Amino acid sequence: MIERKGNLAADLHGHSFWSGEGMSRYGVNSALEQACRIGLGIVAFTEHSSPLSHLGLEYNIVGRTLKARQDRGLSSPLVILGQEVSCREGNTFPHVLVLGHDLSLPRIKPIPALKSVEETIRIAHQAGLLVVAAHPTPEPTFTSLSYRKVREVAEKMTDAWDGVETTSLRRGKDEEAIKIARELGITGYAGSDFHRLAEIGMAGAYFSPEVPFSDPEAVLDYLRTKPNLETFVDLTKLPKTRNLMLWLRNRVNRKNGR
């Protein structure tokens, strides 16, 4: 995390064991411990679409973990609970972030996977959730919408997007995604898309210290105003092998127009 005195740093995209993809081999509690260790103020859990992640939502594992930490007198960052939903577009499964599940509920109904992007947006908005285009790319990939598709959805649906992910470890600061956010008048979201504890807080956004964020709902209310967030990305604290892998992947992605 890049320190910025007086600002609240937020990582708005991340995963734990409950994503069920086998990459994230740590629990929610370990992720919260790491977030506290590095001074992260806000962290979002956005697990992938999988039977395990749906089970984790249905039993509100994140909310239960937060309650257990509170009962033990342990501090935690503000937590935003969401999903990284796999949609269905032909032979691809682009991801859409939804944010704002109620952490106080004993059980949470997941947003279903494998719907069209438009249907996913409708279902999420009906549930009162924020919808963000995750890590868009120049051309459609197996898990990402193209820039063109993000714009087309915005043209077809009024207020389709609450935001577009402009900054991540995967793509760094994406200038075209930043341009889309400005064109549509929506927020440029930022998150590391962490799948390892060391990645938590390596990309994110600063929230103004002038806005009081007493609970997750206050953060969500602020995001609903579509603020212009200052984002950051920092690879310097990653293990050298992981840092090199991300750097090489970013170079290949940009060379191949992805």
N, C-alpha and C positions, 0 to 999 in steps of 0.2 A: 504494500500500500504506500502510495506517495503521500507523505504527511503534509497537511495544510492547516496551520494553526487556526483555531477558531471555527473550522468547518467540520461538519459531520460527514464522514466518508461512508458510502453505501456501495455494497456489491449486490447488484440486482439480478443475478443469474447464477445459480449453483445447484449442486447435486450432493447426495449422500448415498449410502448403501441402499436406501429405499428407492432409488431410481431403477434398480434391478438390471442394470446393463453390465455389471461385473467390473466396471472400471473404478467406481467409487467404493473403496473398501473400508469405510469408516462410518460411524453412526452420527446421528444428529448432534448428540452431546459433544462428541469430539470436534465437530465443525464449530459448534458454539464456543468451545474452549479456545480454539484457534482464533476465532474472530475476536474474542476478548483479549487474547494475548497480543494481537497486533493493533488493538485499539479501534477496530471497525465499529461504527455506530449503528449501521443497518445492514442486515443480510437477508437475502431472499433464497428460499428453498423452492426450486422449480424442477421437480423430478420428472424424468421421462415417462412416456406412456408405457406402462407395463403392468402385468397382474400384481407385482409386488408394490409398485407405487400406488396403485389404486387401493390396495389393502392398507397401506400406510396412511392414505387420506381418509379412508372409511373409518379408521380407528384414531385418526388425528394424532399420529405419533409425534409430530413436531410440537403440537400444543401440549401433549402429555409430558414431553421432555422438558419443555419450558416450565411447566407447573412443578415438576419434580426438582428442577434446579432452584426455583423460587423457594420451595419448602425446605431446601437444604441451605438457604441463605446465599446462594451463588448468583452473581450478576450475569446478565446476558445482554447482547445487543438487541435492538428492536428487530423483530422478525416479520418478514412478509412471506406469506405462504401462497404458493401458486403451483403451476404445472408448466412443463414444456410439452405441449400437446402435438402428437404426430397427426398431421392432416393427410388427406389423400388427393393427389393431383396426378392423374394418369398413373404412370409407373413410379412416381416419386412420393415421398412422405415428408413434405416440408414441415418444419417446426414453427409453432406459434406459442409465445409466452402468454399465459393468463395469470394475473396477480390479484390477490385480495380475498382468498378464502378466509372464513371467520375462524380464528384460532380458539375462540371460546366454546365452539360447538364440540360435543362428544364425538360426533361422527360428521364427516364431510362427504358430499356427493361429488365425485370427480367429473370433470368435463370429459365426455367420451372421445376416444381417438377414432381416426380413419374416416372422419367426415370431411367434406370439402372445406376449404379455407373460409369461404363465406358462411357456411353453416356453423362452423366452429365459432366464428366471431359472433353470430347471432345468439348461440347458446350461452357463450361466456358473458355477453352483455346482458342477456336476460337474467343471469345469475348475479349481476352487479359487479362483475370482474373487469379489470383493465386488460386490454389486449395489445400485444406488442409483436411486431414482425421480428422474429429472431434471426440474427446473423444473415441478412440478405446478401446475395452474390450477383455478379454481373449476368450470369446465366443460371438457370435452375439447376440445382444439384439434388442428390438423393434426400437431403435433409434441410435444404434452404430454398426459400422463394427467391426468384430473380427480382432485381430492382423494378423491372417492367411490371411484374405481377403485383408487387406491392402498390405501385401506382394505379394499375388497373382495378384492383379491389377498392382502392380509395375513390375512384371515379364511379364505380358501380354502387357502392354503399355509403350512405351519409354517415359521417363519424365512424368509419370502420375501425381505424387504428387510433389507439390512445398514444402509441409511440412506435418507434422503430429502433432496433438495437444498432447503435452507431460505433460502439467501442467494446472490444473484447480481446481476450488473449488470442482467439482464433484469427481475427482480422485486424487487430490494432485499431487505430482510428480510421474508420472507413469514410473517406471524403464523399463518396456518392450517397451513402446512407445519411450522412449529415445534411447533404443537399436535399434529400427527400424529406427529412424532418422539417427543414425550413420551408420547402414548397407547400407541405401539407399543414403547417402550423401545429405540429405535434412535438412531443418530447423525444429527444435523442437519449435513449436508455443506454446504460453501460453496466457490464458485469463481466467477471472473469470467465463465466461458464465453468466454474471449478469442478473438477473430478478428482482432485487430490488436495490434501490439507494445505500443502505449500502454495497452492494457487489461490487460496481464499484472499480476497482483497488486492490481488494483483492488477485488477481492472475494476473501474467503478465510476462513481460520480460524487461530487461534493454537494451537500445540501447546506443552504445558508443558515448560519447560526442565528439569524434574526427571526427565523420561523421556529416556534416551539413544537418539538416532536415528542409528545408525552407517551404516545402509544402507536401501534401499527396503523390504526385507523387514521390518525393525524397525518402519517406519511402518505397513505393512500389518498386522503382528501387533497393533499398538496399536489400529488401526481395527477389527480383529476383536473387540476387547473392547467395542465400541459405546460409546466415550467421549462425554461431553457436551462438545462443543467450543464455545469462544467464537468467534463469527463477526464479520466486519466487511465493510463496503462503503464505497467512497470514490470519488465521481465528480469530485473537485476537480482531479485532475491530468490528466484527459482533455482533448483538444482541445475548444475551446468548441463547435464545431459538432456533434461527436460527443456531448458532454455534453448539449446541448440536445435532440438527437434521442432519446437514451435517456430523458431526463426526460419528454419528451412521450409516448413510447411507454408508459412506466410509468403515466402519468396516464390515458392512453386505456385501457390494459389494466384498471386498477382501476375506472374508470368503467363499462366494459362487462362487469365481472365475470370477466375472464380472468386 
